[in-house]
Amino acid sequence: FVIISIYVSIWAVIISLYATAVALGISSIVVFLMPLLYIPTGNVAGACLVLGAAMVLTGITILFFVGLNLITKGVVWLTKKLFTWIKHMLTRKEAAQ
């Protein structure tokens, strides 16, 4: 049961990280719209600053998704190896009896 709880915990962390990445993506879209509020007031420098921040946030979001996809593939591979090892251990015990 300990192995199952660790496995579930790992997937819960991965799902939470994907939720964080989605929140970053949504906030980058909102921040891209923010310069529309700065330009009518004549604050062009503020609009450029917010636009730059939106670009940085978009880049961080893309890198975050790429990293999460690699981590997810690694966990899936590790899960396959773990189940193969457990199956091998169970079939070896049956053959020994």
C-alpha positions as CSV (number, residue, x, y, z in Angstrom):
1,F,0.0,0.0,0.0
2,V,3.0,2.3,0.6
3,I,4.0,2.0,-3.1
4,I,0.5,2.9,-4.3
5,S,0.3,5.9,-2.0
6,I,3.7,7.2,-3.2
7,Y,2.6,6.6,-6.8
8,V,-0.7,8.5,-6.2
9,S,1.2,11.3,-4.5
10,I,3.6,11.7,-7.5
11,W,0.7,11.9,-9.9
12,A,-1.0,14.5,-7.6
13,V,2.1,16.6,-7.7
14,I,2.3,16.4,-11.5
15,I,-1.4,17.3,-11.9
16,S,-0.8,20.3,-9.6
17,L,2.1,21.4,-11.6
18,Y,0.0,21.2,-14.8
19,A,-2.6,23.4,-13.1
20,T,0.1,25.9,-12.2
21,A,1.3,25.9,-15.8
22,V,-2.3,26.5,-17.1
23,A,-2.7,29.4,-14.6
24,L,0.6,30.9,-15.9
25,G,-0.7,30.6,-19.4
26,I,-4.0,32.3,-18.6
27,S,-2.2,35.1,-16.7
28,S,0.2,35.7,-19.6
29,I,-2.9,36.2,-21.9
30,V,-4.4,38.7,-19.4
31,V,-1.1,40.6,-19.1
32,F,-0.8,40.8,-22.9
33,L,-4.1,42.7,-22.8
34,M,-3.0,45.1,-20.0
35,P,-1.2,47.6,-22.3
36,L,-4.6,48.5,-23.7
37,L,-5.3,50.1,-20.4
38,Y,-2.0,52.0,-20.2
39,I,-1.9,53.5,-23.7
40,P,-5.1,55.6,-23.4
41,T,-3.8,57.3,-20.3
42,G,-0.6,58.2,-22.1
43,N,1.7,55.9,-20.1
44,V,3.6,54.4,-23.0
45,A,6.5,53.4,-20.8
46,G,4.2,51.5,-18.5
47,A,2.6,49.8,-21.5
48,C,6.0,48.7,-22.8
49,L,7.0,47.4,-19.4
50,V,3.8,45.3,-19.1
51,L,4.2,44.0,-22.6
52,G,7.8,42.9,-21.8
53,A,6.6,41.2,-18.7
54,A,3.9,39.4,-20.7
55,M,6.5,38.1,-23.1
56,V,8.7,36.9,-20.3
57,L,5.7,35.2,-18.7
58,T,4.8,33.5,-22.0
59,G,8.3,32.2,-22.3
60,I,8.3,30.9,-18.8
61,T,5.0,29.2,-19.4
62,I,6.3,27.5,-22.6
63,L,9.4,26.2,-20.8
64,F,7.3,25.0,-17.9
65,F,5.1,23.0,-20.2
66,V,8.1,21.4,-22.0
67,G,9.7,20.5,-18.7
68,L,6.4,19.0,-17.4
69,N,6.0,16.9,-20.5
70,L,9.5,15.5,-20.0
71,I,8.8,14.8,-16.3
72,T,5.4,13.1,-17.2
73,K,7.1,10.9,-19.8
74,G,9.7,9.9,-17.2
75,V,7.1,9.0,-14.6
76,V,5.2,6.9,-17.2
77,W,8.4,5.1,-18.2
78,L,9.2,4.6,-14.5
79,T,5.7,3.2,-13.9
80,K,6.1,0.7,-16.8
81,K,9.4,-0.4,-15.4
82,L,8.0,-0.8,-11.9
83,F,5.0,-2.8,-13.0
84,T,7.3,-5.0,-15.2
85,W,9.6,-5.6,-12.2
86,I,6.6,-6.4,-9.9
87,K,5.2,-8.8,-12.5
88,H,8.6,-10.5,-12.8
89,M,9.0,-10.8,-9.1
90,L,5.5,-12.4,-8.8
91,T,5.9,-14.8,-11.6
92,R,9.3,-15.8,-10.2
93,K,7.8,-16.6,-6.9
94,E,5.1,-18.8,-8.5
95,A,7.7,-20.7,-10.5
96,A,9.8,-21.4,-7.3
97,Q,6.8,-23.0,-5.6
